[in-house]
Amino acid sequence: MEQKIHQGRNVKRFREMLGIKQETLAFDLDISQQKISQLEQKEIIENDLLQKISEVMKIPVEAFQNFDEEAAINIISNTFNDQSNGYNYYPTITINPVEKWLETLEEIKRLNEEKADLYERMLKEKNETIEKLEKLLQK
């Protein structure tokens, strides 16, 4: 039985992993928080909206369309617990794909925070420059 990918659930998973609130995503997409809640319940999301979400969250559209956590866990489990060869083979797993996803999402989150810090510093410098110019004009 082929299981369908639930795009709305994937949007919610990635949003939560990035620490983005529904209200924030709604603001960035110029829609209501209720609309975000509704789309996270939808199995299929319209392509144009999914593209906008992808751009805002900086996650490829394909991640929302193809990520199936249950299938990924089953594949990993079946691969490393296969006893059809007559002996038990339990290799040491050094790369966990879910951990790699989380690391990547943490890196994206860190970069977004750095971008926000840079923007605040630039804004502060702009305000300081305006104040200096105003003082010069008053003299």
N, C-alpha and C positions, 0 to 999 in steps of 0.2 A: 504494500500500500504506500503510495507516494504521498508524503506529507507536504502541504503547502507552506511556503514561507509567509510569516505574518509580518508585513512591512511595518505596520504601526507599532507592534511590540518591539521590533528592532530599533525604531526611532526612539522609543522610550528607553530601551536598554542603553543605547549609546549616549542619549541625553543624560541619563543618570550616571553613567560611567564618567562622563565629562564634568559632572557636577553642575549642569545647567538646569535651572528651574523652568517649568512650563511658561511662567510669566516672561522670563527673559527671552526664550525662544520665540514666543508669541510677539514680543516687541520687535525682535530682529526681523521677523517675517511680516510684520505689520498686519497681524491678525489677532483675534482674541485668545485668551487663555483657554476658554471653553472649546474653541476650534482645535487647539493643540490636544486637549483631552479627548476630543472626538476622533481626531485622526490617529491617535495612538491606539484606538480600539479597532481601527479599520485594517482588514487583511491586506487590501491593495490600496495604495495611495496614488493619486493622479501623478503622471510623470513630471509635469511642470512644477507642481508643489514639492515633489520629492527632490527635484533638482535644486530648488531654492533652499530646502532643508540641508541638502548636501553642501551647498556653498556656505551657508551660515555656520554649520557645525564642522566644516572642513573634513568631511568623511565622504569617501566615494559613494556615489549612488548605488553601485553594485553591492556595497556592504549591506545597505538596507534591503536590497532586492534578493540577496543570496545567502545571508548569514542565517544558519540554522544551528542553534546551540546544541539541541538534542542530537542532531545528526553528527555534529562534530565530536561530541562525547562518545557516541556509539562507534564511530569510525576509529577513534583513538583506542577505545576499550577493546574492540574486536581485533585490531591490529596487534596490540601488545599482549593479548591473552589468548591468542590462537594456539590451540594444542593439537592441530591436525597433523603436525609433523612428527608426532610421537614423543616429543619431550617438551617440558615446560621451558619456555624462553621468556625471561623477564628482563629485558635490557634496562639499563639506566637511562631514563629520559632526561635529557639535558635542555631540551627546548619545548616549552609548553606553549602551544599556539594561543591559548586564551590569555596566558600571562603576557605574551608578546603583544597582543591586541591591547591589553590594559596598559602596558608600558608605553605603547604608541599613543594611546589616548591621554595618558598622563603627560607625555611630552607635548602634545598639542595644547593641553590645558596650561602647562608651564609657559609655552610660547605666547599663548593668548594673554596670560598675566603679565609677561614681560612687555607685550605690545601695549597693554593698558597702562603700565607704569611709564613707558616711554611717552605715551600720549599725555599723561598727566604732567610729566616734566616739561614737555613742549608747551603745554597750556600755561604752566606757571611762568616759563620764560617769556612767553608772549605777553602775559599780563604785566610782568616786570618791565618789559620793553615799552609797553603802552604807558605805564606810570612814569618812566623816565622821560618819554617824549612829552607827556603832559606837563611835567615839571619844567622842561626846557621851553615849552610854549608859554608858560606862565611868566617866565623870566623875561 
